[in-house]
Amino acid sequence: MSSDFLRWIVLVSFGLFAGCSGSAIKTVPAKGTIKTVQGEACGNALIVFHPAEKDRLNDPKPVATADANGTFVLRTFAMDDGAVPGEYGVTVVWPGEQGEKALSLSGEGNSTGPDRLRGKYGNPKEPLLKVTIPPSGDSNISLQVEGA
C-alpha cells in the first residue's frame, strides 16, 4: 500500500470519529422530593433512575442523594445536570441511623445503616416507582414510599 493511501484512510477515519463527537446526549433539569406516604422526608435516601426503554438499558443512570428535607437533584454526567428525557424505573435505598448494622450497596459495608425500606424499592428489574422525564425537564418530581 502506498503512504498516500494510508494517509487518506487515517484522515477519513479521523473525520468520521470527529463527526460523531457532536452528538452528545443532552440532559434536562430533573429534581424533586422523596417522602413517605405519612409525609416524613427521606433524608439521605439514595435514588437511582434506571432507563426503561430497551435501547437505553445500558445508558448512564441518573442518581441523587436526598437532603434532610427529602429534596434531590439528579445528576447523570456532572453535578446537578439532570437526566436524559425518557421513561425510568426508580430504585431507592434509605439508610438507617448510625450504629445499626451496616448497609452496603457494593458489599463493602461502608454506609450509615440498614435500608429503612427493607429492600422494597431496591429492585431495578421490577421497580415500584416509575417516572417520565419530559423533554422540557421536571422540577417537581414527587416520589412517595411506604416508610419503616
N, C-alpha and C positions, 0 to 999 in steps of 0.2 A: 504494500500500500504506500502511496505517496504521502509525504508530510503535509501537502496541501489538503488532501482528502481528510486526513486525521484532524487537521486544524478545523476544517469545515464541520466535521462530526462534533467536535468539542464545542464549537460556537453554537451550533443548532441545539445541542443538549442543554447548554447553559441558558439559552434563550427560552427553551421550554420550561425548565425548572424555575427560572426567574419569573416567568409569566404566571406561574401557579401561586407565587407568594402573595399576590394581590388579592386573593380570595379568602382573606382571614374570616374566621367565624365571628359574628357580631353578637355581643350581649346587650341586654336591655336592663334597666333598673328593676330589681326584684327584692322587696323587703316586706316584713310583716311582723306578726306576733304569734307566739305559741303559748297557749294556756290550757289548763284542764277544763273539763266541762263545768266544774264548780267555780271557775274564774281565777284559779291560782296560777300565777306566772311560772313558767317552767324555766327558771334561771339556770344557765349553764347547759341547757339541752343542746346536744349535737344533732344537727339537722342535715340530712343529705338528700338531694333531689336526684333521682335516677331517671335518665331519659327513658320514656316508654315506647317511642317509635322504634321499630325493629332496625331501621337503618342508622339509629343513633345510640344503640345499646353500649357501644364502646367509647362513646364521646366522654369528655371530661364531665365529672359530676359536680354541680354547684353545691357548696357546703356553707354552713353558718353555725355559729355558736350564739345562743340567745343570751342577752344580758339579764340582769337581775329582774327586769320588768317583763321579760319574755320577748323583747324586741330583737329582731335579727335582720341582717343584711347579707344576701347571698354573694358569694364570690366564686368565680369559675376559673379565671386566668390570673386575675390580680385582685387586690383587696377591694371589696365592695363594688366590683364591676357588674354584678347582677348575674343573669342567666341567659342562655340562648332561648328564644321563644320556642314553645312546644309543650308537649304533654309529659308529665313527670309522676312517678310514684315516689312518695316521700317516706323516708325512714327517720326515726327519732330514737335517740338514747338519752335518758335524763339521769345523769349521775346523782347518786345519793350524797349523804353527808360524809365529811372526813371521819376516819376512824372505823368505818364499816369495811367489810370485805372488799378488796379492790376489784373494780370493773376494768376490763381491758378490751378494746376493740382489736388490738393486734396480738393479744395473747401474752403481753409483757407485763401487765398488771401495774401500770403507772398512771392511774387516774384517781378520782376522788371518791369513788364508792360504787356500789352496785346500781344497776338500772332501776330506777323507781317505777318504770313502766313494765318491769319484769319481761322484757323482750317482746312484748306485744306488738310494738311498732318497728321492730328491727329487721323484718324480712323483706329484702328488696325484690324478691321474686313474687311475693304476694302482699304488696303494700296496702295498708288500711287507709292511708291518706293519699289523695290524688289532687294534683294542681295543674292548671293550664296557665302558662306564661304567655300572654298575648304579644304580638309584635311591638306594641307600644310600651310594654313593661307592666309591672304591677307593684304598686307601693302599699297595697292593703291586703296582702296575703294573710288569711286568718286560719291558723291551724289549731284544732281542738283535740285533745287526747283525754282518755279516761285515766285520771291520775291514781297514784298509790293510795 
